[in-house]
Amino acid sequence: MEWPHVTAARTRSRVLLDRIETLLDTRVPHDTTCVVFGSLARREFTSGSDLDWTLLVDGHADPDHRDATDRIESWLQSEGLRPPTPGGAFGELTFSHDLVHRIGGGDDTNRNTTQRLLLLLESTPVFGSDEHERVVRQVLTRYVEEDLVGALDSPYGVPRFLLNDVVRYWRTMAVDFADKRRDRRGDKWALRTAKLRMSRKLMYASGLLICFSCDFLLPRLDRPSQPAKTKHVVDHLTGLVKTTPLDVVAWVMLSCFETLSEPTARLFAAYDEFLGLLDDPEWRSHMEALTPAEVDGDERYRVFKKLADRFENALTEIFFDRDTPVRELTRRYGLF
């Protein structure tokens, strides 16, 4: 099947990533990597998208790191790229120590949780891929090593520590969405609703499938040591988180479940239409200005809602309605 808007967005994203790499290459400290998130990392960049990024440091503290973030911000703005939302989790320095060691507890701030989970679920390095992968593997190792059951000892082999953090992050996004509606007085409410119901929900679904895949796609080792088991699981997880949420869904479905091909096709069709809407400046501008009080009588929002319902119905069928391991794992781990 063909998804023209997905294809166009991927081409556009690849061109922009190459452009940014050329712009920033050799201009930042050697022990850092510029990591992008959001639509560009998902290869879904459309007109009007923000460019979410951070300078990820995996080395000694250096005064030049702060200056480097200022240079990156200046260079990107000079190219006409929209900066991250002020006061958010991006456009600043990020230190690997916090991502690796502050998982849970009072020191795991909303910002730290956001950066860590998005590092795993939707990030890509503009350059410095070795540093990026090293930090990703360190974070995943923390999740796998400290799993109370052990990633390959439980009946299903699902890494619960990681799964619980993926679920927690999804719930946090939903709660924060309500807070932002109050704090921002409905600013861009309809567009943020569209992203929550589509791209954020797709990211969550891919996170669940990444964890579930350890049960039915990860070959069992014959009497391995604990370090060998840990490396085995981390290798598998690393390979998945280096792809995009759409790729994860497609790969898991195509690898295992012919019975899920039809709802997966409907999911992709709905998402392709969504990307087409996001790339329409008129639609995007309309949704940015639409307030909650205007939704009921708005035709554009009604069309989007039907599209989002189709997307959600496809996800429901994949995770709940078909007799597959995905349904069994959702039943076992999805709530309790």
Residue pairs with C-beta under 8 A, 6 or more apart in sequence:
1 265
1 268
1 269
3 268
3 269
3 271
3 272
4 272
4 276
5 272
5 273
5 275
5 276
5 279
6 44
6 246
6 268
6 271
6 272
6 275
8 275
8 279
9 39
9 43
9 44
9 45
9 46
9 275
9 279
10 43
10 44
12 45
12 46
13 39
13 40
13 42
13 43
13 44
13 45
14 43
16 40
16 45
17 36
17 40
17 124
17 126
19 79
20 34
20 36
20 76
20 126
21 126
21 127
23 75
23 76
23 79
24 34
24 72
24 75
24 126
24 127
25 127
27 68
27 71
27 75
28 34
28 55
28 68
28 71
28 72
29 57
29 59
29 62
29 64
29 65
29 68
31 57
31 58
31 59
31 60
31 62
31 131
32 55
32 56
32 57
32 58
32 59
32 65
32 68
32 128
32 131
33 55
33 56
33 58
33 125
33 126
33 127
33 128
33 129
33 131
33 132
34 53
34 54
34 55
34 56
34 72
34 125
34 126
34 127
34 128
35 41
35 53
35 54
35 55
35 56
35 94
35 119
35 123
35 124
35 125
35 126
35 132
36 51
36 52
36 53
36 123
36 124
36 125
36 126
37 52
37 53
37 54
37 90
37 118
37 122
37 123
38 49
38 50
38 51
38 52
38 118
38 122
39 45
39 46
39 49
39 50
39 199
40 49
40 51
40 52
40 124
41 52
41 118
41 122
41 123
41 124
41 244
42 122
42 199
42 203
42 244
42 245
42 246
43 244
43 246
44 199
44 244
44 275
44 278
46 275
46 278
46 279
46 284
47 279
47 281
47 284
48 82
48 278
48 281
48 284
49 82
49 278
50 82
50 83
50 84
50 85
51 76
51 81
51 82
51 83
51 84
52 84
52 88
52 90
52 91
53 72
53 76
53 84
53 90
53 91
53 126
54 89
54 90
54 91
54 92
54 93
54 94
54 115
55 65
55 68
55 69
55 72
55 92
55 93
55 94
56 94
56 96
56 119
56 125
56 128
56 131
56 132
56 135
57 65
57 93
57 94
57 95
57 96
58 96
58 131
58 134
58 135
65 93
66 93
69 91
69 92
69 93
73 83
73 91
76 83
77 83
83 91
84 90
84 91
89 110
89 111
89 114
89 115
89 118
94 115
96 135
96 138
98 112
99 112
99 115
99 116
99 119
99 135
99 138
99 139
100 135
100 138
100 139
100 142
101 142
102 108
102 109
102 112
103 116
103 139
103 142
103 143
103 165
104 165
110 172
110 176
113 165
113 168
113 169
113 172
114 169
114 172
116 139
116 165
117 165
117 166
117 169
117 207
119 135
119 136
119 139
120 136
120 139
120 140
120 207
120 241
121 166
121 203
121 206
121 207
121 241
121 245
122 203
122 244
122 245
123 132
124 132
125 131
125 132
133 238
133 242
136 238
136 241
136 242
137 234
137 238
140 162
140 233
140 234
140 237
140 238
140 241
141 230
141 234
143 159
143 161
143 162
143 165
144 151
144 159
144 161
144 162
144 230
144 233
144 234
144 237
145 230
146 161
147 159
147 160
147 161
147 162
148 160
148 161
149 160
150 226
150 229
151 157
151 158
151 159
151 214
151 229
151 230
151 233
152 218
152 220
152 221
152 224
152 229
152 232
152 233
154 160
156 215
156 329
156 332
156 333
157 214
157 215
157 218
157 220
158 211
158 212
158 214
158 215
158 329
158 333
159 211
159 214
159 233
159 237
160 333
162 211
162 237
163 208
163 211
163 333
166 204
166 207
166 208
166 210
166 211
167 208
169 204
169 207
170 200
170 204
170 207
173 196
173 200
174 196
177 192
177 193
177 196
180 192
181 189
181 292
186 291
186 292
188 287
188 288
189 290
189 291
189 292
190 287
190 288
190 290
190 291
190 292
190 295
190 301
191 284
191 287
191 288
191 290
194 274
194 277
194 278
194 287
194 304
194 308
197 308
197 311
197 312
198 271
198 274
198 308
198 311
199 274
201 311
201 312
201 315
202 245
202 246
202 249
202 271
203 245
205 245
205 249
205 315
205 318
205 319
206 245
206 246
206 248
206 249
208 319
208 330
208 334
209 248
209 249
209 252
209 326
210 237
210 240
210 241
210 248
211 333
212 252
212 325
212 326
212 329
212 330
212 333
213 236
213 240
213 252
214 233
214 236
214 237
215 325
215 329
216 256
216 325
217 236
217 252
217 255
217 256
218 232
218 233
218 236
221 228
221 229
221 232
224 232
240 248
240 251
243 251
246 268
246 271
249 264
249 267
250 264
250 268
252 326
253 260
253 261
253 264
253 318
254 261
256 324
256 325
257 322
257 324
257 325
257 326
259 322
259 323
259 324
260 317
260 318
260 322
260 324
260 326
263 314
263 317
263 318
263 321
263 322
264 314
264 318
266 310
266 313
266 314
267 311
267 314
267 315
267 318
269 310
270 307
270 308
270 310
270 311
270 314
271 311
273 307
274 304
274 307
274 308
274 311
277 283
277 284
277 304
277 307
278 284
283 300
286 300
287 300
287 301
287 304
290 298
290 300
290 301
295 301
318 326
319 326
319 327
319 330
319 334
320 327
320 330
321 327
